[in-house]
Amino acid sequence: MEEDVKVIDVTGLGKSFDDKPAVIDVSLTVRRGEIFGFLGPNGSGKTTTIRMLCGLLTPDTGSGTCLDYDILTQSDDIKRHVGYMPQRFSLYEDLSIEENLTFIATIYGMDNIHEVVREAIEDLGLWHRRRQLAGQLSGGWKQRLALAGALLHKPLLLLLDEPTAGVDPKARRDFWDHIHLLSTKGITTLVSTHYMDEAERCHYLAYILDGRIQVSGTGDYIIKTSALFTWEVSGKHLEDLAQKLRKEVEQVIIYGQVLHVSSKDPKYIETIISKYSQHYTWRKIATNLEDVFVNLAYHEEERKISANE
C-alpha cells in the first residue's frame, strides 16, 4: 500500500431520501491500495455511503475528493476510473463469459478488445469456461465473471457491494486472495460485507448504523478502543444460562456450543462467574470484531429508546 497517497478524502457527507436521513455526517480518508470495509445491518447506509465516496451519488451536504476529482462537480471523471460490482449478478445470462466481457469492452470503447478480454479471462482463471453461458455458472464462477467485468477498464478504485453473498467458502477465499493481489498493484477497494471473517481481511473498517459511522480504523484499533472484556462459557443447557445472564450482563452471544459474555467492567463479571461457576466453565478470551459490533448495535438501540422516552 502507498499510505501517503489519498484516494478518497471527504468531510461531512450527508444524504436523505424522501426527507429521511440515510447517511449523516460521514468523514473518511482512504489511501491508495487499501481495502476499506463497510459493515452494518441492512438499511444502515453502507451502499449509499460508498456510492457518495466514489462520486456515483451526489451528497446533499459535505464535500471532498475521489482520485483528486471533486465528488460534487466531477463525478463523470471519477466514474471513468471506478469498477463497480453489485450484489446481484447483472450480466447477460444468455451470453457466454467471453461474449459478456466483449460486450462490456465494446461499451467502454476500448482498443484491442480481443487482447483485453483474453487477459481478463486468464487473470480470473476463466479460460477453460470462456464459452460457457453465464446462466449456467455456479455462484462462485458468476462472481469471478462479475469481477472480471468490473476490472476490464483497469479502474483505480473498485466498489464491491456484498460481493460474496451466496458464494461457497472456497470461492470466497479465492475471491479475497485476488482482492489482496489487486491491493499490491495499487488498486483501492471499497467493500460492504456482512461476514466477520471478510471484515478481518480488510485493512481498515467502518461500522455504520442508522446512517452514522459508529467507529472506524483497523480491526485491532476498533477492538482495543471498545474497552470490552470477553469470556467464553461452556457447559450444558447454555440457552438457559444465556437467558439468565442477559438480565445481569451487558452482552451475551451464543456461538454454537459456547457463550461469549462481554462487559466493560471485568470486576463485575468476576461476581457473575462466582455465581455460575459450579456448573459452567469460564475462560477469558480475546474480544473479536463481532463482539464489538454487537455491542455497538446494542448501545445504539438503547440510545434510540432513551431518546424516544
Backbone torsions as a table, in degrees:
resi	resn	phi	psi	omega
1	MET	NA	142.0	175.1
2	GLU	-99.2	88.1	-167.6
3	GLU	-68.1	-14.9	-176.9
4	ASP	-89.6	-4.9	-176.3
5	VAL	-104.2	113.4	179.6
6	LYS	-82.7	120.6	175.7
7	VAL	-89.5	-38.2	178.3
8	ILE	-131.0	134.1	178.0
9	ASP	-147.9	101.6	-174.1
10	VAL	-129.9	155.3	-177.9
11	THR	-139.0	130.8	170.1
12	GLY	64.2	34.0	-178.7
13	LEU	-70.6	136.8	176.4
14	GLY	-142.8	149.2	179.3
15	LYS	-150.7	135.4	177.1
16	SER	-126.0	151.3	174.5
17	PHE	-127.5	123.5	-177.2
18	ASP	54.0	43.0	177.7
19	ASP	66.2	12.4	176.8
20	LYS	-107.5	119.6	-178.2
21	PRO	-61.6	127.7	176.2
22	ALA	-104.1	-33.6	177.4
23	VAL	-138.9	136.4	-173.8
24	ILE	-130.4	117.2	168.2
25	ASP	52.7	57.0	178.9
26	VAL	-92.2	126.2	175.4
27	SER	-129.3	127.0	-175.5
28	LEU	-150.9	153.0	169.5
29	THR	-127.4	130.4	177.9
30	VAL	-125.7	134.0	-176.0
31	ARG	-106.8	161.6	-175.1
32	ARG	-57.9	134.1	177.2
33	GLY	83.5	-3.9	179.6
34	GLU	-76.2	149.3	167.8
35	ILE	-106.4	108.1	-173.4
36	PHE	-108.0	116.5	-176.6
37	GLY	-100.2	139.8	176.8
38	PHE	-114.6	123.9	179.5
39	LEU	-120.0	153.9	178.4
40	GLY	157.4	159.9	179.9
41	PRO	-67.1	167.4	176.3
42	ASN	-57.9	136.1	179.6
43	GLY	81.6	8.8	-177.1
44	SER	-81.2	-15.4	179.8
45	GLY	110.2	9.7	-177.9
46	LYS	-60.2	-55.9	-175.5
47	THR	-65.3	-40.9	178.4
48	THR	-60.6	-42.8	178.8
49	THR	-61.2	-48.6	-177.8
50	ILE	-61.4	-41.5	-179.0
51	ARG	-66.4	-35.0	176.0
52	MET	-69.7	-39.9	-179.7
53	LEU	-60.4	-32.6	-176.6
54	CYS	-94.2	2.6	-179.0
55	GLY	78.0	10.7	179.5
56	LEU	-85.0	-13.0	179.0
57	LEU	-143.9	129.6	-176.6
58	THR	-81.5	123.6	178.7
59	PRO	-71.5	155.0	175.2
60	ASP	-78.3	-34.0	179.9
61	THR	-136.2	161.1	177.3
62	GLY	95.7	177.5	-178.0
63	SER	-156.8	172.1	176.7
64	GLY	155.5	-177.5	-178.4
65	THR	-126.8	153.2	172.6
66	CYS	-136.1	120.7	-176.9
67	LEU	56.7	35.4	179.8
68	ASP	70.2	10.4	175.3
69	TYR	-104.9	145.9	178.6
70	ASP	-72.3	125.7	-175.8
71	ILE	-69.8	-18.5	-179.2
72	LEU	-88.7	-33.3	-171.5
73	THR	-118.3	-10.8	-175.3
74	GLN	-127.8	37.6	-176.7
75	SER	-62.9	-34.0	179.5
76	ASP	-63.8	-37.2	177.1
77	ASP	-65.8	-39.4	179.7
78	ILE	-64.4	-45.6	-174.8
79	LYS	-58.4	-31.0	-178.9
80	ARG	-66.2	-18.9	-175.9
81	HIS	-112.3	11.4	-178.0
82	VAL	-112.5	133.7	171.6
83	GLY	-104.1	130.6	-174.1
84	TYR	-120.6	128.5	177.7
85	MET	-123.5	103.4	-177.9
86	PRO	-74.0	165.6	179.7
87	GLN	-64.8	-42.7	-178.6
88	ARG	-88.7	132.0	179.4
89	PHE	-60.0	123.7	-170.5
90	SER	-121.2	10.2	178.4
91	LEU	-88.3	175.1	-173.6
92	TYR	-82.7	117.5	-175.1
93	GLU	-75.1	-17.8	179.2
94	ASP	-94.4	8.6	172.6
95	LEU	-111.4	153.7	177.4
96	SER	-75.0	171.0	175.3
97	ILE	-55.2	-49.2	-177.6
98	GLU	-63.5	-40.8	-178.9
99	GLU	-68.0	-39.3	177.8
100	ASN	-61.1	-47.6	-177.6
101	LEU	-68.7	-34.6	176.7
102	THR	-64.8	-40.5	178.3
103	PHE	-62.9	-44.5	179.9
104	ILE	-62.5	-43.7	179.9
105	ALA	-62.7	-35.1	178.4
106	THR	-67.9	-42.4	178.2
107	ILE	-59.7	-39.5	178.6
108	TYR	-73.6	-11.2	-178.6
109	GLY	67.8	36.4	-175.2
110	MET	-78.6	150.5	173.4
111	ASP	-85.0	160.6	176.1
112	ASN	50.5	50.2	-174.3
113	ILE	-56.9	-42.6	-178.0
114	HIS	-58.9	-45.3	-178.7
115	GLU	-68.4	-40.3	-179.8
116	VAL	-62.9	-44.6	-179.5
117	VAL	-66.8	-42.5	179.6
118	ARG	-60.9	-43.5	179.9
119	GLU	-62.6	-43.4	179.5
120	ALA	-63.5	-41.5	180.0
121	ILE	-63.0	-43.3	-178.6
122	GLU	-70.3	-39.2	-178.9
123	ASP	-61.6	-36.1	-177.9
124	LEU	-96.1	9.4	176.6
125	GLY	67.1	35.8	-175.9
126	LEU	-105.6	3.5	-170.7
127	TRP	-57.9	-46.2	-176.2
128	HIS	-71.1	-9.4	178.9
129	ARG	-114.8	10.3	-169.0
130	ARG	-60.2	-26.1	-179.6
131	ARG	-99.1	5.1	178.8
132	GLN	-80.9	139.0	178.6
133	LEU	-65.2	140.5	-178.4
134	ALA	-60.2	-34.5	-179.4
135	GLY	-67.4	-15.3	-179.9
136	GLN	-95.0	-1.3	-176.7
137	LEU	-82.9	151.2	172.4
138	SER	-73.5	172.0	-179.3
139	GLY	-58.3	-40.3	-179.3
140	GLY	-65.5	-40.3	179.7
141	TRP	-74.1	-34.2	173.5
142	LYS	-61.9	-39.2	178.3
143	GLN	-60.9	-44.5	179.0
144	ARG	-62.9	-41.2	178.7
145	LEU	-63.2	-44.4	179.5
146	ALA	-62.2	-39.4	178.4
147	LEU	-67.5	-40.3	177.2
148	ALA	-59.7	-41.5	178.4
149	GLY	-65.4	-38.0	-179.4
150	ALA	-69.5	-25.6	-176.7
151	LEU	-97.1	-3.7	-170.1
152	LEU	-58.2	-38.9	-176.4
153	HIS	-92.4	17.9	176.3
154	LYS	57.6	57.8	-178.2
155	PRO	-70.0	156.1	174.8
156	LEU	-90.5	-19.4	-176.5
157	LEU	-135.1	131.4	-177.3
158	LEU	-115.1	129.5	-179.6
159	LEU	-113.6	117.5	-176.7
160	LEU	-120.9	118.6	-177.2
161	ASP	-105.5	103.1	-177.2
162	GLU	46.7	59.2	-168.7
163	PRO	-71.1	-20.4	-175.1
164	THR	-112.6	17.9	177.8
165	ALA	-61.8	127.0	178.0
166	GLY	76.6	15.9	-178.3
167	VAL	-108.1	142.6	-176.3
168	ASP	-68.0	159.2	-174.0
169	PRO	-57.2	-40.4	-179.3
170	LYS	-65.1	-42.9	179.3
171	ALA	-63.8	-35.9	177.0
172	ARG	-64.0	-43.5	179.3
173	ARG	-63.0	-44.5	179.1
174	ASP	-61.4	-41.4	179.5
175	PHE	-59.8	-48.6	-177.8
176	TRP	-68.7	-32.5	174.2
177	ASP	-59.8	-39.1	-179.6
178	HIS	-71.2	-37.0	177.5
179	ILE	-61.7	-40.7	178.0
180	HIS	-68.2	-33.2	174.9
181	LEU	-63.6	-42.8	177.4
182	LEU	-62.1	-35.6	178.6
183	SER	-60.5	-40.4	180.0
184	THR	-66.9	-18.8	178.4
185	LYS	-92.8	5.1	176.7
186	GLY	91.0	6.4	178.1
187	ILE	-83.9	128.4	-179.7
188	THR	-91.7	139.7	-177.5
189	THR	-126.2	130.4	169.3
190	LEU	-108.5	125.8	-175.0
191	VAL	-137.0	134.7	171.3
192	SER	-101.2	138.9	-177.3
193	THR	-152.8	155.1	173.6
194	HIS	-104.2	-8.4	-172.5
195	TYR	-90.8	126.1	-178.9
196	MET	-67.7	-35.0	179.1
197	ASP	-66.1	-31.8	175.6
198	GLU	-72.7	-37.7	177.2
199	ALA	-58.5	-38.4	-179.2
200	GLU	-68.9	-16.8	179.1
201	ARG	-91.2	-3.4	176.6
202	CYS	-84.6	148.4	177.3
203	HIS	-72.0	-39.0	179.6
204	TYR	-137.5	155.7	-176.6
205	LEU	-136.5	151.5	169.1
206	ALA	-133.9	129.2	177.6
207	TYR	-102.0	121.1	-174.6
208	ILE	-112.1	134.4	179.4
209	LEU	-142.7	125.7	-179.5
210	ASP	52.7	40.0	174.3
211	GLY	81.9	-2.4	-179.3
212	ARG	-113.9	141.7	172.3
213	ILE	-77.0	116.9	-179.1
214	GLN	-80.6	-36.8	-179.1
215	VAL	-161.4	149.0	176.0
216	SER	-147.3	156.7	-179.9
217	GLY	142.1	-168.9	175.2
218	THR	-69.5	160.7	177.8
219	GLY	-57.8	-44.0	179.8
220	ASP	-62.2	-40.4	180.0
221	TYR	-64.5	-44.1	-178.8
222	ILE	-62.4	-42.2	178.8
223	ILE	-65.6	-44.0	-178.1
224	LYS	-63.3	-44.8	-176.3
225	THR	-75.0	-14.1	177.8
226	SER	-67.2	-25.9	-179.2
227	ALA	59.0	27.2	178.2
228	LEU	-89.4	141.8	171.1
229	PHE	-113.0	137.3	-172.1
230	THR	-130.1	139.8	175.4
231	TRP	-122.6	145.5	173.6
232	GLU	-100.5	130.9	-177.4
233	VAL	-118.9	129.7	177.7
234	SER	-127.1	157.7	-178.9
235	GLY	149.0	-172.3	-178.6
236	LYS	-89.7	154.7	175.6
237	HIS	55.5	49.3	-177.8
238	LEU	-65.6	-29.7	179.4
239	GLU	-62.4	-39.9	178.1
240	ASP	-65.0	-41.8	179.1
241	LEU	-64.2	-41.0	-178.8
242	ALA	-59.6	-41.5	179.7
243	GLN	-63.2	-38.6	178.9
244	LYS	-68.9	-45.5	-175.8
245	LEU	-65.6	-32.1	-178.4
246	ARG	-65.1	-16.6	176.0
247	LYS	-87.1	-10.1	-173.6
248	GLU	-122.7	-23.3	-171.2
249	VAL	-121.5	150.0	-177.4
250	GLU	-58.5	-42.2	-172.8
251	GLN	-148.2	130.5	176.1
252	VAL	-135.9	124.2	179.9
253	ILE	-124.6	133.7	175.5
254	ILE	-86.7	122.4	175.8
255	TYR	-118.2	82.6	178.4
256	GLY	63.5	-110.3	-175.5
257	GLN	-95.5	7.7	179.2
258	VAL	-137.3	165.7	171.5
259	LEU	-110.4	149.0	166.6
260	HIS	-108.7	120.2	179.2
261	VAL	-112.1	121.1	-174.7
262	SER	-125.1	147.4	177.9
263	SER	-161.0	157.3	174.3
264	LYS	-92.2	3.6	-179.6
265	ASP	-123.7	89.8	-176.4
266	PRO	-64.8	-29.7	179.9
267	LYS	-67.5	-36.6	177.5
268	TYR	-65.5	-39.6	179.7
269	ILE	-62.4	-32.3	178.2
270	GLU	-61.1	-36.2	177.3
271	THR	-69.5	-34.5	177.5
272	ILE	-68.2	-40.7	-179.6
273	ILE	-61.7	-44.7	-179.8
274	SER	-62.4	-29.8	-179.4
275	LYS	-73.8	-34.2	-175.0
276	TYR	-118.6	22.6	-176.1
277	SER	-81.5	-17.0	-174.3
278	GLN	-66.3	-39.5	-174.4
279	HIS	-111.8	-1.1	-176.3
280	TYR	-134.8	150.0	177.9
281	THR	-101.4	125.5	-179.1
282	TRP	-110.1	134.4	179.5
283	ARG	-139.1	123.7	179.1
284	LYS	-71.9	132.1	-177.4
285	ILE	-132.4	170.1	176.7
286	ALA	-72.9	134.1	174.6
287	THR	-65.8	136.9	178.4
288	ASN	-109.1	175.7	-176.3
289	LEU	-61.9	-38.4	-179.0
290	GLU	-64.8	-39.4	175.7
291	ASP	-56.9	-43.9	-177.9
292	VAL	-66.4	-46.2	-175.4
293	PHE	-69.0	-35.4	174.8
294	VAL	-63.7	-39.4	179.4
295	ASN	-64.8	-41.9	177.9
296	LEU	-62.0	-43.0	179.4
297	ALA	-63.7	-39.4	179.4
298	TYR	-61.7	-46.9	-177.2
299	HIS	-70.1	-33.1	176.5
300	GLU	-66.4	-39.4	177.6
301	GLU	-65.2	-40.6	176.5
302	GLU	-61.9	-40.5	179.7
303	ARG	-62.2	-42.9	-178.8
304	LYS	-66.9	-38.5	179.2
305	ILE	-63.5	-44.0	-179.8
306	SER	-64.7	-37.4	-178.8
307	ALA	-67.7	-27.2	-176.7
308	ASN	-91.4	-8.4	-178.6
309	GLU	-77.5	NA	NA
